[in-house]
Amino acid sequence: MKRQKFIYLLIIFSAVGAYCNAPLQANFDAEILRAIHTNRNISLDRTMLGVSNSLYVVLPAIPIGLFVSGVVNNDKDLIGNSIQIGSSGAISAITVYGLKQIIRRDRPFVTHDFIENIGKENGFSMPSGHTAVAFSLATAMSLQYPKWYIIIPSYLWASAVGYSRMHLGVHYLTDVIIGAIVGAGVSYITFQIEKEVMKKYR
């Protein structure tokens, strides 16, 4: 349990530390986003919005689907997996919200006039909540079901969500990277905690 707490704190400090180096990364972040956003294929805007919003379907669908399947088949492991996957997504979202309030980084379209708010987002930027939850789900699924046909599609989808946030002009690259670290880290911690809890009941 101590190791899990250490990893969680390391994630938090990494996110805050990344922002503390904001003067060093500001130009890099802006130029990356300029290259992505101003030269983007406008016809892909709706597709990227769909990719970004797919999170609202996938987030509840996976844990609920696993839970229902576990109940129907009386499979306690499946029920436990659904709870771990769902809780990791929820904890990632809560962690991101807390970090946003601490870091309070403005959205790219607020700081740079060459960025259009295609995603129609408000609030703070660092870290990316969509990316955090997407990588949380991808990591949780990969840990529970370590098969290539689960791992590869899961991370490809999560990466597409992260890229879509930049295409839509609502996040910087560093927002997406820190979001991915937070989400993956939280899932790893909840997975380890679940293993320790399950040992006690076997």
Kinemage of the C-alpha trace (Angstrom):
@kinemage 1
@onewidth
@group {chain A} dominant
@subgroup {mainchain}
@vectorlist {calphas} color= white
{ca met a 1} P 0.000 0.000 0.000
{ca lys a 2} L 2.897 2.361 0.752
{ca arg a 3} L 4.248 1.856 -2.766
{ca gln a 4} L 0.868 2.769 -4.271
{ca lys a 5} L 0.705 5.955 -2.201
{ca phe a 6} L 4.229 6.862 -3.282
{ca ile a 7} L 3.371 6.376 -6.971
{ca tyr a 8} L 0.202 8.450 -6.605
{ca leu a 9} L 2.111 11.303 -4.952
{ca leu a 10} L 4.807 11.043 -7.632
{ca ile a 11} L 2.132 11.517 -10.298
{ca ile a 12} L 0.775 14.602 -8.531
{ca phe a 13} L 4.213 16.172 -8.089
{ca ser a 14} L 5.138 15.368 -11.702
{ca ala a 15} L 2.091 17.253 -12.934
{ca val a 16} L 2.739 20.254 -10.731
{ca gly a 17} L 6.451 20.152 -11.566
{ca ala a 18} L 5.693 20.137 -15.267
{ca tyr a 19} L 3.752 23.336 -14.875
{ca cys a 20} L 6.451 24.941 -12.738
{ca asn a 21} L 8.686 24.660 -15.799
{ca ala a 22} L 6.052 26.482 -17.851
{ca pro a 23} L 8.401 29.236 -19.112
{ca leu a 24} L 10.667 26.551 -20.616
{ca gln a 25} L 7.851 24.623 -22.260
{ca ala a 26} L 5.564 27.501 -23.273
{ca asn a 27} L 7.169 28.168 -26.665
{ca phe a 28} L 7.519 24.466 -27.433
{ca asp a 29} L 3.875 23.823 -26.530
{ca ala a 30} L 2.664 26.787 -28.558
{ca glu a 31} L 4.632 25.825 -31.659
{ca ile a 32} L 3.477 22.208 -31.538
{ca leu a 33} L -0.123 23.341 -31.231
{ca arg a 34} L 0.318 25.933 -33.981
{ca ala a 35} L 1.580 23.205 -36.331
{ca ile a 36} L -1.299 20.892 -35.453
{ca his a 37} L -4.103 23.430 -35.304
{ca thr a 38} L -3.440 25.993 -38.013
{ca asn a 39} L -2.481 23.368 -40.607
{ca arg a 40} L -5.196 20.919 -39.644
{ca asn a 41} L -7.572 19.289 -42.101
{ca ile a 42} L -10.792 21.176 -41.315
{ca ser a 43} L -12.896 18.350 -42.739
{ca leu a 44} L -11.657 16.207 -39.830
{ca asp a 45} L -13.013 18.585 -37.171
{ca arg a 46} L -16.294 16.676 -36.741
{ca thr a 47} L -14.461 13.345 -36.678
{ca met a 48} L -12.056 14.583 -33.998
{ca leu a 49} L -14.990 15.907 -31.990
{ca gly a 50} L -16.561 12.459 -32.249
{ca val a 51} L -13.335 10.761 -31.146
{ca ser a 52} L -13.078 13.121 -28.190
{ca asn a 53} L -16.717 12.611 -27.192
{ca ser a 54} L -16.480 8.823 -27.576
{ca leu a 55} L -15.162 8.882 -24.020
{ca tyr a 56} L -18.684 9.635 -22.759
{ca val a 57} L -19.872 6.351 -24.269
{ca val a 58} L -16.859 4.139 -23.541
{ca leu a 59} L -16.404 5.294 -19.923
{ca pro a 60} L -19.739 3.921 -18.654
{ca ala a 61} L -20.144 1.153 -21.253
{ca ile a 62} L -17.079 -0.927 -20.347
{ca pro a 63} L -17.490 -1.219 -16.550
{ca ile a 64} L -21.292 -1.497 -16.748
{ca gly a 65} L -21.073 -4.140 -19.469
{ca leu a 66} L -18.544 -6.164 -17.480
{ca phe a 67} L -20.576 -5.808 -14.285
{ca val a 68} L -23.825 -6.957 -15.912
{ca ser a 69} L -22.017 -9.874 -17.561
{ca gly a 70} L -20.495 -10.788 -14.201
{ca val a 71} L -23.874 -10.752 -12.462
{ca val a 72} L -25.590 -12.759 -15.215
{ca asn a 73} L -22.814 -15.381 -15.219
{ca asn a 74} L -22.258 -15.235 -11.456
{ca asp a 75} L -18.604 -14.402 -12.127
{ca lys a 76} L -17.083 -12.613 -9.132
{ca asp a 77} L -13.806 -11.946 -10.941
{ca leu a 78} L -15.653 -10.170 -13.730
{ca ile a 79} L -17.577 -8.092 -11.216
{ca gly a 80} L -14.318 -7.207 -9.449
{ca asn a 81} L -12.718 -6.230 -12.757
{ca ser a 82} L -15.653 -3.963 -13.609
{ca ile a 83} L -15.354 -2.202 -10.255
{ca gln a 84} L -11.593 -1.708 -10.637
{ca ile a 85} L -11.939 -0.340 -14.166
{ca gly a 86} L -14.808 1.967 -13.233
{ca ser a 87} L -13.162 3.214 -10.052
{ca ser a 88} L -9.860 3.921 -11.820
{ca gly a 89} L -11.706 6.109 -14.328
{ca ala a 90} L -13.550 7.934 -11.561
{ca ile a 91} L -10.392 8.470 -9.469
{ca ser a 92} L -8.531 9.726 -12.550
{ca ala a 93} L -11.298 12.263 -13.221
{ca ile a 94} L -11.255 13.466 -9.590
{ca thr a 95} L -7.443 13.697 -9.588
{ca val a 96} L -7.456 15.711 -12.815
{ca tyr a 97} L -10.096 18.091 -11.465
{ca gly a 98} L -7.975 18.703 -8.361
{ca leu a 99} L -4.824 19.293 -10.411
{ca lys a 100} L -6.643 21.727 -12.694
{ca gln a 101} L -7.654 23.798 -9.669
{ca ile a 102} L -4.072 23.769 -8.327
{ca ile a 103} L -2.264 24.478 -11.602
{ca arg a 104} L -4.910 26.760 -13.188
{ca arg a 105} L -3.369 26.836 -16.646
{ca asp a 106} L -5.419 28.722 -19.239
{ca arg a 107} L -6.708 26.914 -22.295
{ca pro a 108} L -4.661 27.399 -25.497
{ca phe a 109} L -7.392 29.436 -27.201
{ca val a 110} L -7.371 31.873 -24.272
{ca thr a 111} L -3.618 32.497 -24.542
{ca his a 112} L -3.119 32.309 -28.309
{ca asp a 113} L -5.314 34.072 -30.837
{ca phe a 114} L -4.364 31.620 -33.599
{ca ile a 115} L -6.173 28.797 -31.756
{ca glu a 116} L -9.889 28.226 -32.326
{ca asn a 117} L -12.002 26.663 -29.561
{ca ile a 118} L -13.494 23.938 -31.742
{ca gly a 119} L -14.185 21.723 -28.745
{ca lys a 120} L -16.234 24.471 -27.048
{ca glu a 121} L -14.489 23.802 -23.741
{ca asn a 122} L -14.248 25.981 -20.645
{ca gly a 123} L -12.230 25.729 -17.445
{ca phe a 124} L -8.535 25.077 -17.011
{ca ser a 125} L -6.193 23.155 -19.281
{ca met a 126} L -3.570 21.157 -17.327
{ca pro a 127} L -3.897 18.189 -17.320
{ca ser a 128} L -6.251 16.860 -19.992
{ca gly a 129} L -9.177 15.122 -18.312
{ca his a 130} L -10.306 13.316 -21.460
{ca thr a 131} L -6.804 11.933 -22.008
{ca ala a 132} L -6.417 10.934 -18.358
{ca val a 133} L -9.651 8.960 -18.289
{ca ala a 134} L -9.004 7.412 -21.718
{ca phe a 135} L -5.546 6.192 -20.653
{ca ser a 136} L -6.973 5.080 -17.329
{ca leu a 137} L -9.481 2.857 -19.122
{ca ala a 138} L -6.868 1.610 -21.613
{ca thr a 139} L -4.420 0.737 -18.830
{ca ala a 140} L -7.086 -0.879 -16.650
{ca met a 141} L -8.300 -3.039 -19.527
{ca ser a 142} L -4.722 -3.975 -20.462
{ca leu a 143} L -3.876 -4.985 -16.911
{ca gln a 144} L -7.051 -7.019 -16.426
{ca tyr a 145} L -6.929 -8.599 -19.887
{ca pro a 146} L -3.272 -8.635 -21.054
{ca lys a 147} L -3.930 -9.748 -24.620
{ca trp a 148} L -2.568 -7.926 -27.672
{ca tyr a 149} L -6.066 -7.578 -29.161
{ca ile a 150} L -7.116 -5.692 -26.011
{ca ile a 151} L -3.931 -3.691 -25.394
{ca ile a 152} L -3.306 -2.348 -28.913
{ca pro a 153} L -6.862 -1.119 -29.676
{ca ser a 154} L -7.194 0.317 -26.154
{ca tyr a 155} L -4.056 2.442 -26.401
{ca leu a 156} L -4.706 3.415 -30.013
{ca trp a 157} L -8.119 4.724 -28.957
{ca ala a 158} L -6.681 6.540 -25.911
{ca ser a 159} L -3.953 8.105 -28.072
{ca ala a 160} L -6.561 9.210 -30.617
{ca val a 161} L -8.530 10.883 -27.821
{ca gly a 162} L -5.376 12.684 -26.677
{ca tyr a 163} L -4.568 13.887 -30.190
{ca ser a 164} L -8.156 15.015 -30.746
{ca arg a 165} L -7.882 17.350 -27.754
{ca met a 166} L -5.005 19.159 -29.466
{ca his a 167} L -6.701 19.151 -32.872
{ca leu a 168} L -9.745 20.766 -31.256
{ca gly a 169} L -7.549 23.493 -29.758
{ca val a 170} L -8.464 22.813 -26.136
{ca his a 171} L -5.189 21.313 -24.840
{ca tyr a 172} L -1.429 21.609 -25.194
{ca leu a 173} L 0.821 18.610 -25.792
{ca thr a 174} L 2.058 18.708 -22.186
{ca asp a 175} L -1.559 18.688 -20.944
{ca val a 176} L -2.103 15.489 -22.908
{ca ile a 177} L 1.151 13.860 -21.743
{ca ile a 178} L 0.512 14.600 -18.067
{ca gly a 179} L -3.098 13.460 -18.465
{ca ala a 180} L -1.899 10.139 -19.894
{ca ile a 181} L 0.570 9.688 -17.015
{ca val a 182} L -2.078 10.475 -14.407
{ca gly a 183} L -4.641 8.111 -15.949
{ca ala a 184} L -2.238 5.212 -16.464
{ca gly a 185} L -0.722 5.698 -13.008
{ca val a 186} L -4.074 5.729 -11.234
{ca ser a 187} L -5.143 2.540 -13.040
{ca tyr a 188} L -1.912 0.794 -12.088
{ca ile a 189} L -2.403 1.758 -8.439
{ca thr a 190} L -6.052 0.651 -8.287
{ca phe a 191} L -5.105 -2.616 -10.009
{ca gln a 192} L -2.434 -3.331 -7.389
{ca ile a 193} L -4.818 -2.441 -4.557
{ca glu a 194} L -7.489 -4.749 -5.990
{ca lys a 195} L -4.956 -7.612 -6.137
{ca glu a 196} L -4.041 -7.080 -2.477
{ca val a 197} L -7.703 -6.939 -1.437
{ca met a 198} L -8.608 -10.062 -3.426
{ca lys a 199} L -5.761 -12.003 -1.764
{ca lys a 200} L -7.406 -11.459 1.612
{ca tyr a 201} L -10.697 -12.963 0.447
{ca arg a 202} L -9.295 -16.034 -1.319
